[in-house]
Each structure stands twice: as C-alpha cells, then as structure tokens.
Amino acid sequence: METVLLYILGVVIVVVGLALSIGLHEIGHLLPAKAFGVKVTQYMIGFGPTLWSRRKGETEYGVKAIPLGGYISMIGMFPPAKPGEKPHPNSTGFFNQLVQEGAPAQDPTAQDPSAKKPGALTSLVEDARQSSADTIGAGEEHRAFYRLAVWKRIIIMLGGPTMNLLIAVVLFAVLLMGFGTAQASTTVGSVSACVLPATSTQTTCAATDEKSPGAAAGLQPGDRLVSIGGTAITSWDQSTGIIRSSPGTPLAVVVDRAGTDVTLTITPKLTERYVLDAAGKVTTDADGKAITQEVGFVGIGPAGELVQQPATAVLPAVGDNVGAVVHMILNLPQRMVDIVNAAFGPGERDPNGPISVVGVGRVAGEIASINTIPVASKAASLIGLLASLNVALFVFNLIPLMPLDGGHVAGALWEGLRRRVAKLFKRKDPGPVDMARLMPITFAVVILLGGMSLLLIYADIVKPINLFG
C-alpha cells in the first residue's frame, strides 16, 4: 500500500509541476500582452470543459478538465484579407462562431444561388478571419493583436517559451547547487566475485571461476580507498588508473572501514576490458566492433555520491539539455519510426527518446515508489524531470510552425522584413502578413501533433520506457 501511495504521489507532483509550468508559460504571454494594451479575454490552463473560472476585469481566468496545455485569448489575432476589408461569412464551422448581434453566419449562396461556394481550404481561412473579427468589439480595433508593432508581437509570443526557459534555469540551479550531481566517490560500491573477460556473456560466477583480486583480498562494499601503493587516493579515476597500469604487481591498499584504517594486499589480474571514451562509453573500430585491451583488473565498482556544483555549472547544463532536445526534434521522423517498431513490434524503447505525459507520469511514479532510493535522490530526480520538461516546452514552442509560438514569431519577422524592404525601395507599406492563410497548414500540424501524441501515449502504455532495468 505504501508503494502505491508513493507512486501516486510521484505522479501528482509531476502533474502539478507540469500544470504550474503551463500556467507560468501563459503568464509569459499574458503580462506583455496586457502591458502593450491588447485585450485578453481568457487565460486558461488546460483544454476541454471548464472546471472553474472567475472574471477579473475584462479577462476570464480558469482551469479546464484536460491539463495538457493552456492558452490566452487575445482579440484580433488575424487581420482582414485586405486593409479595411470586412471578413467574409464563415461556412465550414471549424472556427464557426456567431456573428455580431447573435445572427448566424450566412452562406454566400443563400441570397445568390449563382455565387460560387468557397472550397474547404478557403472556408478554413475565412473562418479564421471571421472568428478573429468577432472578438473585436466596437471601439476596440486599436487593441487588436495584429495591429501591434512587430517587435511587440514577438515579445508577446516569446514570453511563454522564455518563461519555461527561466523555470528550467531555476530548477537546474536547485538541482545542481542544492542537491548536486551523482559522481563516482572513492568508496567501494560493489566487489565482483570472480574474473570474467569483458566479452564474456556469462552473468553469474561458477564455482570453478577464479575469484576476483578484490574479493580474494577481502575488499568490502563501503570501504573507502585511502591509498594504493603509497599514493593517496582523491578520485575513483585515479585509483582505476593505478590498478590498470599494475597487472601482476602486489599493491598495498589502505581502506577506511567504519572509521578504522585497514591495509590489504591486492594483485591486479591482467584481463580483457573494454576501452572507454571520455564520456564513459565503449569505443568501437571502423567496423563498429567494440575495442578491448588487456589491463590490470581488481573487480570493484564505485559508490555514487551527490556533489554540489557551482553556479557556473547551471547554464552549461541547461544548454546541454536544450541541445539534446533540438537533436531529438531534428531526428523526430526516425524516432517516431522507432516508436512504431517498439509499440507494434519487438523493438525496444530508447530511454532518451520521445515520451508522452503518460510516460512522464509513470516515470515519476516509479521514482517515488522505489524504496532503495534515498528521499533526497528521489526529490532530485523529480526536479530534474520537471526541469527537462520545461526545456522541452521551451524548444518545442520555438518551432516555426503555426499554431506554435514560433509560428507567430516567424510570421511577425516576415512582416517586419517585408515592411523594411518596402520602405527601403520607397514602396507602399504591404501591411500585416495574412497569417490566416496558414490555417490549412496549422490544421495539418494540429492533426500531426495529435497523432504523434496518441502514438506516444499508446507506446507508453503497452511498452513503457524502463529507466530502472
């Protein structure tokens, strides 16, 4: 029962943290919008039916049933097709709303049967313009979003992702400076029972297998290395270097065992080990085969410890996380193919691959429910998870596609470029960019993102990522 409650607690913590992140993201849009005079009619966390709302001034603040996003509603998001032109009646109903005075939008063929009925894509564009126009009340034209200067619109749309970036920086600061990062200590965490070559497929020691030098000498988990061969040990890498370079040489090893120095004699065994790179990964040759070498081997592994980091480590950590998310997005088509192979075939999930909100909640629950992990490590893991989520929200929302924030920014930048070129060549101001024309693409992007989300949710249910073996 306790494990179940801890699991639920982990899920709740991440859900609340995600909701707060989304809420702060929308505040990043809300504050500059109000500062620039745009009328904001709604500030909502979530989608679907409204669970709670309250109006303050001209804005309704509320929470909706599905906590998978949020939005603010600003009047006049799209300009008319031509300056001074009134929007045409809507027809498809995708963005269908009631026009002024409560009268329903009229089909242009209703009064003129010979009039050509617009196509689906054209209707989609006109519906977007109609919906935008309907939000503008009498005397509010100057408060429409599309009438703002280009730089003001960019600030509003970048406000959300910037808020996620700031949240990530704060969380990484708490994680690195408060809790620290896991590093190998000078304390022995494990002692191998026998000597097995690196290429061996054997997972357990047989009675006939030779004992490892560490086990034969009496090393125990919890022993802290004080010195090896007369050299004081300050890091695990230092001890590894001495052992690897001393096969067949008896070494006097001093360990601190429960506060008492104990001297042992250990003779490293010459055996085959994998060659590792600076990141600790196995190196391979041109054919992709793992490279091995014969070195001294004792058969011990380090215990991890949390080491607090300086403030200068925070921004590089955030940058590394941003780079990882960008790399994942650039390789998203192949990633999704891998997800399909894993969800509907024998393929395995990549622990560093895309994951849905269901998968995130599951990982959080597992972290919280594992009894062998200290509370501090659980808290650090959950904070790191929320920090990475905010980095993902930051990067994802900068993709230059509607309806993402990056799509609005790209449109504003294009408008600014067009106006500068027109001014440079003394041409007529081309006016605002007709972003409503992108609604068919926006619709396609929404369908694509929805399909990807459903696929990830399905994969996280039938073949979840297992971070703990």
C-alpha positions, 0 to 999 in steps of 0.5 A: 500500500505504501508503494502505491501511495508513493507512486501516486504521489510521484505522479501528482507532483509531476502533474502539478509541476507540469500544470504550474509550468503551463500556467507560468508559460501563459503568464509569459504571454499574458503580462506583455500582452496586457502591458502593450494594451491588447485585450485578453479575454481568457487565460486558461490552463488546460483544454476541454470543459471548464472546471472553474473560472472567475472574471477579473476585469475584462479577462476570464481566468480558469482551469479546464478538465484536460491539463495538457496545455493552456492558452490566452485569448487575445482579440484580433489575432488575424487581420482582414484579407485586405486593409479595411476589408470586412471578413467574409461569412464563415461556412465550414464551422471549424472556427464557426462562431456567431456573428455580431448581434447573435445572427448566424453566419450566412452562406454566400449562396443563400441570397445568390444561388449563382455565387460560387461556394468557397472550397474547404481550404478557403472556408478554413481561412475565412473562418479564421478571419471571421472568428478573429473579427468577432472578438473585436468589439466596437471601439476596440480595433486599436487593441487588436493583436495584429495591429501591434508593432512587430517587435511587440508581437514577438515579445508577446509570443516569446514570453511563454517559451522564455518563461519555461526557459527561466523555470528550467534555469531555476530548477537546474540551479536547485538541482545542481547547487542544492542537491548536486550531481551523482559522481563516482566517490572513492568508496567501494560500491560493489566487489565482483566475485570472480574474473570474467573477460569483458566479452564474456556473456556469462552473468553469474560466477561458477564455482570453478571461476577464479575469484576476483583480486578484490574479493580474494583480498577481502575488499568490502562494499563501503570501504573507502580507498585511502591509498594504493601503493603509497599514493593517496587516493582523491578520485575513483579515476585515479585509483582505476588508473593505478590498478590498470597500469599494475597487472601482476604487481602486489599493491598495498591498499589502505581502506577506511572501514567504519572509521578504522584504517585497514591495509590489504594486499591486492594483485591486479589480474591482467584481463580483457576490458573494454576501452572507454571514451571520455564520456564513459562509453565503449569505443568501437573500430571502423567496423563498429566492433567494440575495442578491448585491451588487456589491463590490470583488473581488481573487480570493484565498482564505485559508490555514487555520491551527490556533489554540489556544483557551482553556479557556473555549472547551471547554464552549461547544463541547461544548454546541454539539455536544450541541445539534446532536445533540438537533436531529438526534434531534428531526428523526430521522423526516425524516432517516431519510426522507432516508436512504431517498431517498439509499440507494434513490434519487438523493438525496444524503447530508447530511454532518451527518446520521445515520451508522452505525459503518460510516460512522464507520469509513470516515470515519476511514479516509479521514482517515488515508489522505489524504496532503495532510493534515498528521499533526497535522490528521489526529490532530485530526480523529480526536479530534474524531470520537471526541469527537462520538461520545461526545456522541452516546452521551451524548444518545442514552442520555438518551432516555426510552425503555426499554431506554435509560438514560433509560428507567430514569431516567424510570421511577425519577422516576415512582416517586419522584413517585408515592411523594411524592404518596402520602405527601403525601395520607397514602396507602399507599406504591404501591411500585416502578413495574412497569417490566416492563410496558414490555417490549412497548414496549422490544421495539418500540424494540429492533426500531426501533433495529435497523432504523434501524441496518441502514438506516444501515449499508446507506446507508453502504455503497452511498452513503457520506457524502463529507466530502472532495468 
